[in-house]
């Protein structure tokens, strides 16, 4: 999810609403994806780099689900789950102590 966030430059609220259909074409991960931003309503097209495609392939094979399912499901509110993950990533790389 983190790598896709970097590739896409999408806001967290748009990233967590990506569905599997947005990322796959048949049995393969797309090289480019098109997602409509929630905040602006504008479509955003972005490249999915080879490393991210490899990670997504492993994740989606494990995750399973239909093309209509969210790529990154949450038992609770998607935005809150994403915020929790970002907090964990920031702590893991030593940025949690910064007052930003």
C-alpha positions as a Markdown table, in Angstrom:
| # | Residue | x | y | z |
|---|---|---|---|---|
| 1 | Unk | 0.0 | 0.0 | 0.0 |
| 2 | Unk | 2.8 | 2.3 | 0.9 |
| 3 | Unk | 4.6 | 1.8 | -2.5 |
| 4 | Unk | 1.3 | 2.3 | -4.4 |
| 5 | Unk | 0.7 | 5.5 | -2.4 |
| 6 | Unk | 4.1 | 6.8 | -3.6 |
| 7 | Unk | 3.6 | 5.8 | -7.2 |
| 8 | Unk | 0.1 | 7.2 | -7.4 |
| 9 | Unk | 0.5 | 10.3 | -5.3 |
| 10 | Unk | -3.2 | 9.9 | -4.3 |
| 11 | Unk | -4.7 | 11.2 | -1.1 |
| 12 | Unk | -5.3 | 8.6 | 1.5 |
| 13 | Unk | -9.0 | 8.8 | 1.1 |
| 14 | Unk | -8.7 | 7.9 | -2.6 |
| 15 | Unk | -6.0 | 5.3 | -2.1 |
| 16 | Unk | -8.1 | 3.2 | 0.3 |
| 17 | Unk | -11.1 | 3.2 | -2.1 |
| 18 | Unk | -9.1 | 1.6 | -4.9 |
| 19 | Unk | -10.8 | -1.6 | -6.0 |
| 20 | Unk | -9.1 | -4.7 | -7.4 |
| 21 | Unk | -10.5 | -3.9 | -10.8 |
| 22 | Unk | -8.6 | -0.6 | -10.8 |
| 23 | Unk | -5.3 | -2.5 | -10.5 |
| 24 | Unk | -5.7 | -5.6 | -12.6 |
| 25 | Unk | -6.2 | -6.5 | -16.3 |
| 26 | Unk | -7.0 | -10.2 | -16.5 |
| 27 | Unk | -4.4 | -12.1 | -14.5 |
| 28 | Unk | -1.9 | -9.3 | -14.5 |
| 29 | Unk | -1.3 | -6.0 | -12.7 |
| 30 | Unk | -1.8 | -3.0 | -14.9 |
| 31 | Unk | 1.2 | -0.9 | -15.8 |
| 32 | Unk | -1.0 | 2.2 | -15.6 |
| 33 | Unk | -4.1 | 2.8 | -13.5 |
| 34 | Unk | -6.9 | 5.4 | -13.6 |
| 35 | Unk | -8.6 | 6.4 | -10.4 |
| 36 | Unk | -11.1 | 9.2 | -9.8 |
| 37 | Unk | -10.1 | 11.3 | -6.8 |
| 38 | Unk | -12.7 | 11.5 | -4.1 |
| 39 | Unk | -12.0 | 15.1 | -3.1 |
| 40 | Unk | -11.8 | 16.7 | -6.6 |
| 41 | Unk | -13.8 | 14.2 | -8.7 |
| 42 | Unk | -11.0 | 14.4 | -11.3 |
| 43 | Unk | -9.5 | 11.3 | -12.9 |
| 44 | Unk | -5.9 | 10.7 | -12.1 |
| 45 | Unk | -3.8 | 8.3 | -14.2 |
| 46 | Unk | -0.5 | 7.0 | -12.8 |
| 47 | Unk | 2.1 | 4.4 | -13.7 |
| 48 | Unk | 2.5 | 1.3 | -11.5 |
| 49 | Unk | 6.2 | 0.5 | -11.4 |
| 50 | Unk | 7.5 | -3.0 | -11.8 |
| 51 | Unk | 8.4 | -3.4 | -8.1 |
| 52 | Unk | 5.0 | -2.2 | -7.0 |
| 53 | Unk | 3.3 | -4.5 | -9.6 |
| 54 | Unk | 5.3 | -7.5 | -8.1 |
| 55 | Unk | 4.2 | -6.5 | -4.6 |
| 56 | Unk | 0.6 | -6.0 | -5.6 |
| 57 | Unk | 0.5 | -9.4 | -7.4 |
| 58 | Unk | 1.7 | -11.2 | -4.2 |
| 59 | Unk | -0.7 | -9.2 | -2.1 |
| 60 | Unk | -3.7 | -9.7 | -4.3 |
| 61 | Unk | -3.0 | -13.5 | -4.7 |
| 62 | Unk | -3.0 | -13.7 | -0.9 |
| 63 | Unk | -5.9 | -11.3 | -0.4 |
| 64 | Unk | -8.1 | -13.0 | -3.0 |
| 65 | Unk | -11.5 | -11.5 | -3.5 |
| 66 | Unk | -13.5 | -10.3 | -6.6 |
| 67 | Unk | -12.6 | -7.5 | -8.9 |
| 68 | Unk | -15.3 | -5.4 | -7.1 |
| 69 | Unk | -13.7 | -5.7 | -3.7 |
| 70 | Unk | -11.4 | -3.1 | -2.2 |
| 71 | Unk | -7.7 | -3.8 | -2.8 |
| 72 | Unk | -6.9 | -3.0 | 0.8 |
| 73 | Unk | -9.9 | -4.0 | 2.9 |
| 74 | Unk | -10.5 | -2.8 | 6.5 |
| 75 | Unk | -12.8 | -4.1 | 9.2 |
| 76 | Unk | -13.4 | -0.5 | 10.2 |
| 77 | Unk | -13.4 | 2.9 | 8.4 |
| 78 | Unk | -10.9 | 2.9 | 5.6 |
| 79 | Unk | -9.5 | 6.4 | 6.2 |
| 80 | Unk | -8.9 | 5.6 | 9.9 |
| 81 | Unk | -7.1 | 2.3 | 8.9 |
| 82 | Unk | -4.9 | 4.2 | 6.5 |
| 83 | Unk | -4.1 | 6.9 | 9.1 |
| 84 | Unk | -3.1 | 4.2 | 11.5 |
| 85 | Unk | -0.8 | 2.6 | 8.9 |
| 86 | Unk | 0.8 | 5.9 | 8.1 |
| 87 | Unk | 1.5 | 6.5 | 11.8 |
| 88 | Unk | 3.1 | 3.0 | 12.0 |
| 89 | Unk | 5.3 | 3.7 | 8.9 |
| 90 | Unk | 6.4 | 7.1 | 10.3 |
| 91 | Unk | 7.3 | 5.5 | 13.7 |
| 92 | Unk | 9.2 | 2.7 | 11.9 |
| 93 | Unk | 11.4 | 5.2 | 10.0 |
| 94 | Unk | 11.9 | 7.5 | 12.9 |
| 95 | Unk | 9.7 | 10.4 | 11.9 |
| 96 | Unk | 7.1 | 10.0 | 14.6 |
| 97 | Unk | 9.0 | 12.2 | 17.0 |
| 98 | Unk | 9.0 | 15.2 | 14.7 |
| 99 | Unk | 6.3 | 17.8 | 15.3 |
| 100 | Unk | 5.1 | 18.3 | 11.7 |
